[in-house]
Amino acid sequence: MPRTSAGLLLYRRHPDRGVEVLVGHMGGPFWARKDAGAWSIPKGEHGPDEEPRDVALREFAEEMGSAAPATDLVPLGEVRQSGGKRLTAWAAEGDFDAAAAVSNTFPLEWPPRSGRLQEFPEIDRAAWLPLDEAREKLVRGQVPLLDRLLDLLR
């Protein structure tokens, strides 16, 4: 059975930059020196007995450090990420102070085979990006969500 996750694509309309989306740079040593393809919408895995919409809201709060600023969520459907993970996403219009984002952490043995367990943030920083820049920075499997958002806004 493929792993499933749920996430929230928060967007806002900027007077000069057009539509912007809130994304987070993935934390941990693997992503530390990467930029293109190393950003994600706030999301997280869930089990079959959890409501994906509730998971999307929970994961936003965990990865950004506060609740999502909007509760009117519009379904964007499902995308398949590399490795086969299925991501169900919602869009919501709202604003959020990206500089104030404080993510939860995860444990990882680092350096590998060292026996030392270290804590790393799931998201080490967040940013509002215009759609063209977000296309370059998001992990490839999430890029179709930007097109779905554009269709929704038309």
Backbone as CSV, one residue per row, in Angstrom:
resi,resn,N_x,N_y,N_z,CA_x,CA_y,CA_z,C_x,C_y,C_z
1,MET,0.841,-1.195,0.000,0.000,0.000,0.000,0.877,1.246,0.000
2,PRO,0.645,2.176,-0.949,1.478,3.376,-1.011,1.248,4.287,0.197
3,ARG,2.300,5.011,0.574,2.173,5.968,1.669,1.337,7.158,1.192
4,THR,0.581,7.733,2.127,-0.273,8.867,1.798,0.073,10.049,2.687
5,SER,-0.072,11.234,2.126,0.149,12.452,2.893,-0.874,13.489,2.458
6,ALA,-0.987,14.549,3.263,-1.932,15.619,2.974,-1.246,16.941,3.270
7,GLY,-1.588,17.964,2.467,-0.923,19.249,2.646,-1.789,20.417,2.240
8,LEU,-1.295,21.600,2.568,-2.012,22.845,2.310,-1.127,23.790,1.500
9,LEU,-1.664,24.265,0.384,-0.985,25.247,-0.458,-1.625,26.605,-0.176
10,LEU,-0.982,27.374,0.678,-1.474,28.702,1.015,-1.006,29.670,-0.065
11,TYR,-1.913,30.550,-0.505,-1.537,31.527,-1.530,-2.062,32.902,-1.138
12,ARG,-1.444,33.900,-1.753,-1.902,35.273,-1.587,-1.677,36.012,-2.902
13,ARG,-2.332,37.139,-3.033,-2.191,37.967,-4.240,-1.370,39.194,-3.871
14,HIS,-0.198,39.305,-4.492,0.704,40.428,-4.221,0.515,41.454,-5.334
15,PRO,0.433,42.753,-4.990,0.162,43.759,-6.023,1.217,43.839,-7.129
16,ASP,2.468,43.535,-6.817,3.527,43.626,-7.821,3.958,42.270,-8.369
17,ARG,3.943,41.247,-7.522,4.476,39.937,-7.906,3.406,38.952,-8.350
18,GLY,2.151,39.325,-8.291,1.060,38.427,-8.678,0.795,37.401,-7.586
19,VAL,0.353,36.227,-7.988,0.043,35.174,-7.024,1.350,34.617,-6.459
20,GLU,1.395,34.496,-5.135,2.533,33.904,-4.442,2.033,32.728,-3.617
21,VAL,2.898,31.731,-3.425,2.565,30.571,-2.602,3.570,30.453,-1.465
22,LEU,3.089,29.939,-0.337,3.947,29.733,0.824,4.527,28.328,0.753
23,VAL,5.847,28.237,0.747,6.527,26.948,0.703,7.643,26.927,1.752
24,GLY,8.058,25.728,2.108,9.115,25.581,3.092,10.290,24.796,2.530
25,HIS,11.495,25.202,2.905,12.696,24.475,2.510,12.862,23.298,3.462
26,MET,13.010,22.104,2.913,13.098,20.901,3.729,14.358,20.920,4.591
27,GLY,14.194,20.575,5.852,15.296,20.607,6.796,16.104,19.328,6.814
28,GLY,17.177,19.356,7.541,18.045,18.190,7.672,19.260,18.296,6.781
29,PRO,20.248,17.466,7.055,21.522,17.572,6.340,21.447,17.235,4.854
30,PHE,20.524,16.377,4.441,20.431,16.010,3.028,20.066,17.218,2.164
31,TRP,19.203,18.101,2.681,18.695,19.228,1.908,19.461,20.516,2.152
32,ALA,20.387,20.538,3.090,21.034,21.769,3.556,21.643,22.603,2.430
33,ARG,22.265,21.995,1.463,22.950,22.744,0.401,22.184,22.724,-0.919
34,LYS,20.930,22.287,-0.876,20.119,22.223,-2.094,19.070,23.319,-2.062
35,ASP,18.723,23.801,-3.241,17.679,24.816,-3.345,16.629,24.380,-4.358
36,ALA,17.001,24.233,-5.616,16.050,23.780,-6.630,15.601,22.363,-6.292
37,GLY,14.301,22.172,-6.245,13.750,20.857,-5.940,13.824,20.472,-4.477
38,ALA,14.104,21.434,-3.588,14.258,21.130,-2.165,13.214,21.836,-1.294
39,TRP,12.159,22.334,-1.910,11.099,23.037,-1.190,9.806,22.238,-1.316
40,SER,8.912,22.437,-0.367,7.675,21.662,-0.325,6.552,22.506,0.264
41,ILE,5.316,22.131,-0.047,4.200,22.721,0.677,4.185,22.060,2.061
42,PRO,3.624,22.701,3.072,3.503,22.043,4.374,2.603,20.813,4.243
43,LYS,3.126,19.668,4.618,2.387,18.418,4.435,2.927,17.366,5.386
44,GLY,2.197,16.269,5.493,2.665,15.172,6.325,1.898,13.894,6.049
45,GLU,2.495,12.800,6.446,1.886,11.484,6.226,0.703,11.260,7.154
46,HIS,-0.186,10.379,6.693,-1.333,10.003,7.517,-1.706,8.558,7.256
47,GLY,-2.430,8.000,8.200,-2.908,6.635,8.090,-4.296,6.579,7.479
48,PRO,-4.781,5.365,7.212,-6.080,5.206,6.550,-7.261,5.666,7.412
49,ASP,-7.075,5.744,8.714,-8.176,6.137,9.596,-8.204,7.631,9.900
50,GLU,-7.296,8.415,9.295,-7.258,9.853,9.526,-7.899,10.595,8.361
51,GLU,-8.541,11.709,8.668,-9.149,12.552,7.649,-8.058,13.433,7.027
52,PRO,-7.788,13.281,5.714,-6.699,14.026,5.083,-6.784,15.546,5.272
53,ARG,-7.979,16.116,5.222,-8.124,17.565,5.402,-7.624,17.972,6.792
54,ASP,-7.990,17.197,7.805,-7.535,17.486,9.164,-6.014,17.360,9.272
55,VAL,-5.452,16.374,8.580,-4.007,16.167,8.583,-3.306,17.367,7.934
56,ALA,-3.868,17.876,6.817,-3.271,19.029,6.138,-3.196,20.230,7.081
57,LEU,-4.252,20.463,7.837,-4.262,21.585,8.783,-3.288,21.340,9.933
58,ARG,-3.255,20.122,10.444,-2.333,19.786,11.535,-0.886,19.962,11.096
59,GLU,-0.559,19.451,9.918,0.814,19.530,9.428,1.240,20.964,9.144
60,PHE,0.313,21.793,8.671,0.650,23.206,8.484,1.079,23.793,9.823
61,ALA,0.283,23.547,10.858,0.597,24.082,12.192,1.922,23.547,12.710
62,GLU,2.189,22.261,12.500,3.439,21.672,12.989,4.659,22.208,12.240
63,GLU,4.537,22.379,10.933,5.697,22.772,10.138,5.899,24.284,10.062
64,MET,4.853,25.058,10.318,4.971,26.521,10.257,4.946,27.158,11.642
65,GLY,4.545,26.411,12.651,4.570,26.940,14.007,3.308,27.630,14.467
66,SER,2.302,27.714,13.620,1.005,28.254,14.024,-0.056,27.750,13.053
67,ALA,-1.296,27.906,13.465,-2.412,27.406,12.655,-2.478,28.110,11.305
68,ALA,-3.062,27.429,10.338,-3.269,28.025,9.020,-4.190,29.233,9.171
69,PRO,-3.895,30.329,8.468,-4.691,31.547,8.621,-6.040,31.503,7.911
70,ALA,-6.354,30.411,7.240,-7.610,30.310,6.508,-8.232,28.937,6.761
71,THR,-9.542,28.902,6.837,-10.209,27.617,7.025,-11.028,27.217,5.809
72,ASP,-11.180,28.117,4.842,-11.913,27.815,3.621,-10.961,27.120,2.649
73,LEU,-10.950,25.795,2.683,-10.017,25.019,1.866,-10.698,24.518,0.603
74,VAL,-9.994,24.628,-0.511,-10.497,24.173,-1.803,-9.642,22.997,-2.254
75,PRO,-10.263,21.839,-2.544,-9.476,20.666,-2.940,-8.701,20.892,-4.243
76,LEU,-7.437,20.467,-4.238,-6.603,20.488,-5.446,-6.395,19.079,-5.994
77,GLY,-6.914,18.076,-5.299,-6.778,16.707,-5.756,-5.506,16.053,-5.256
78,GLU,-5.136,15.009,-5.943,-4.004,14.175,-5.525,-2.901,14.206,-6.580
79,VAL,-1.670,14.195,-6.117,-0.510,14.041,-7.005,0.331,12.894,-6.467
80,ARG,1.090,12.281,-7.339,1.989,11.202,-6.942,3.413,11.741,-6.965
81,GLN,4.083,11.598,-5.848,5.455,12.064,-5.732,6.421,10.930,-6.047
82,SER,7.701,11.285,-6.196,8.704,10.255,-6.449,8.673,9.261,-5.300
83,GLY,8.905,8.039,-5.585,8.824,6.999,-4.561,7.416,6.462,-4.404
84,GLY,6.433,7.058,-5.108,5.076,6.541,-5.088,4.163,7.146,-4.032
85,LYS,4.679,8.003,-3.164,3.826,8.599,-2.132,2.733,9.433,-2.798
86,ARG,1.503,9.293,-2.292,0.376,10.076,-2.793,0.121,11.257,-1.862
87,LEU,0.009,12.442,-2.455,-0.228,13.666,-1.701,-1.565,14.252,-2.118
88,THR,-2.465,14.408,-1.148,-3.736,15.093,-1.360,-3.569,16.501,-0.817
89,ALA,-3.936,17.508,-1.630,-3.677,18.890,-1.231,-4.921,19.751,-1.365
90,TRP,-4.917,20.813,-0.567,-5.950,21.835,-0.597,-5.278,23.179,-0.784
91,ALA,-6.023,24.122,-1.386,-5.553,25.493,-1.520,-6.374,26.361,-0.578
92,ALA,-5.729,27.406,-0.067,-6.415,28.380,0.774,-5.752,29.728,0.589
93,GLU,-6.572,30.772,0.500,-6.025,32.117,0.406,-5.862,32.675,1.812
94,GLY,-4.699,33.262,2.069,-4.449,33.832,3.380,-3.050,34.411,3.433
95,ASP,-2.740,35.013,4.552,-1.410,35.586,4.722,-0.757,34.953,5.942
96,PHE,0.552,34.967,5.958,1.314,34.324,7.021,2.695,34.948,7.033
97,ASP,3.239,35.166,8.212,4.585,35.727,8.337,5.605,34.599,8.167
98,ALA,6.121,34.450,6.953,7.050,33.355,6.654,8.312,33.434,7.510
99,ALA,8.762,34.640,7.832,9.984,34.793,8.631,9.795,34.284,10.056
100,ALA,8.554,34.193,10.511,8.274,33.746,11.883,8.027,32.238,11.965
101,ALA,8.113,31.536,10.851,7.849,30.087,10.847,8.864,29.358,11.724
102,VAL,8.360,28.467,12.576,9.193,27.639,13.449,8.659,26.218,13.347
103,SER,9.411,25.352,12.747,8.974,23.991,12.479,9.233,23.048,13.649
104,ASN,8.443,21.978,13.671,8.751,20.880,14.587,10.029,20.189,14.090
105,THR,10.548,19.250,14.851,11.810,18.601,14.502,11.628,17.085,14.363
106,PHE,12.642,16.455,13.795,12.677,14.996,13.682,14.074,14.512,14.062
107,PRO,14.153,13.320,14.649,15.472,12.779,15.015,16.121,12.060,13.835
108,LEU,17.447,12.169,13.745,18.195,11.503,12.681,19.585,11.181,13.202
109,GLU,20.042,9.985,12.910,21.422,9.642,13.253,22.333,10.405,12.299
110,TRP,23.127,11.315,12.855,23.997,12.144,12.032,25.275,12.454,12.791
111,PRO,26.426,12.306,12.161,26.658,11.715,10.841,26.238,10.233,10.803
112,PRO,26.035,9.736,9.581,25.599,8.341,9.437,26.536,7.373,10.172
113,ARG,25.966,6.387,10.788,26.663,5.310,11.520,27.533,5.846,12.671
114,SER,27.194,7.054,13.156,27.967,7.639,14.253,27.411,7.253,15.617
115,GLY,26.157,6.802,15.633,25.509,6.517,16.896,24.960,7.766,17.576
116,ARG,25.166,8.938,16.981,24.674,10.202,17.552,23.332,10.563,16.929
117,LEU,22.334,10.722,17.761,21.011,11.123,17.303,20.898,12.643,17.447
118,GLN,20.583,13.318,16.347,20.426,14.767,16.369,19.013,15.133,15.939
119,GLU,18.559,16.296,16.360,17.246,16.811,15.970,17.430,17.841,14.856
120,PHE,16.582,17.738,13.834,16.590,18.680,12.720,15.177,19.178,12.475
121,PRO,15.013,20.426,12.038,13.667,20.928,11.724,13.147,20.275,10.443
122,GLU,11.839,19.974,10.415,11.264,19.440,9.175,11.355,20.476,8.060
123,ILE,11.110,21.729,8.424,11.229,22.860,7.495,12.208,23.838,8.140
124,ASP,13.311,24.157,7.459,14.286,25.050,8.101,14.050,26.527,7.793
125,ARG,13.228,26.820,6.802,12.815,28.195,6.523,11.617,28.161,5.580
126,ALA,10.835,29.220,5.618,9.661,29.342,4.758,9.766,30.631,3.963
127,ALA,9.080,30.663,2.827,9.116,31.864,1.987,7.873,31.927,1.107
128,TRP,7.501,33.154,0.793,6.476,33.392,-0.225,7.192,33.514,-1.566
129,LEU,6.786,32.697,-2.520,7.420,32.716,-3.837,6.384,32.946,-4.928
130,PRO,6.725,33.758,-5.947,5.852,33.848,-7.115,5.802,32.475,-7.795
131,LEU,4.745,32.232,-8.531,4.540,30.903,-9.116,5.703,30.435,-9.987
132,ASP,6.295,31.316,-10.785,7.397,30.879,-11.651,8.609,30.433,-10.837
133,GLU,8.894,31.128,-9.742,10.006,30.730,-8.885,9.670,29.453,-8.110
134,ALA,8.431,29.330,-7.680,7.995,28.123,-6.966,8.136,26.892,-7.857
135,ARG,7.882,27.032,-9.138,8.040,25.896,-10.080,9.457,25.341,-10.061
136,GLU,10.438,26.218,-9.913,11.835,25.793,-9.906,12.246,25.187,-8.565
137,LYS,11.649,25.651,-7.486,12.105,25.255,-6.156,11.350,24.068,-5.566
138,LEU,10.092,23.882,-5.941,9.316,22.771,-5.387,9.846,21.420,-5.856
139,VAL,9.667,20.409,-5.019,9.963,19.053,-5.474,9.066,18.777,-6.679
140,ARG,9.574,18.067,-7.642,8.910,17.900,-8.936,7.475,17.392,-8.829
141,GLY,7.230,16.456,-7.931,5.897,15.870,-7.812,4.823,16.834,-7.344
142,GLN,5.218,17.973,-6.780,4.240,18.950,-6.299,3.968,20.079,-7.288
143,VAL,4.751,20.196,-8.339,4.590,21.270,-9.322,3.196,21.273,-9.951
144,PRO,2.571,20.116,-10.249,1.220,20.161,-10.817,0.199,20.876,-9.931
145,LEU,0.458,20.971,-8.644,-0.457,21.689,-7.753,-0.510,23.179,-8.105
146,LEU,0.591,23.721,-8.613,0.603,25.126,-9.019,-0.317,25.359,-10.217
147,ASP,-0.302,24.427,-11.181,-1.195,24.542,-12.334,-2.655,24.420,-11.904
148,ARG,-2.922,23.530,-10.961,-4.291,23.379,-10.465,-4.737,24.636,-9.731
149,LEU,-3.833,25.269,-9.002,-4.160,26.516,-8.330,-4.493,27.587,-9.365
150,LEU,-3.678,27.683,-10.411,-3.955,28.668,-11.470,-5.309,28.424,-12.107
151,ASP,-5.638,27.174,-12.396,-6.964,26.842,-12.967,-8.071,27.283,-12.023
152,LEU,-7.869,27.089,-10.746,-8.849,27.455,-9.732,-9.064,28.968,-9.698
153,LEU,-7.990,29.730,-9.892,-8.079,31.190,-9.803,-8.595,31.850,-11.075
154,ARG,-8.681,31.094,-12.148,-9.173,31.674,-13.421,-10.674,31.792,-13.434
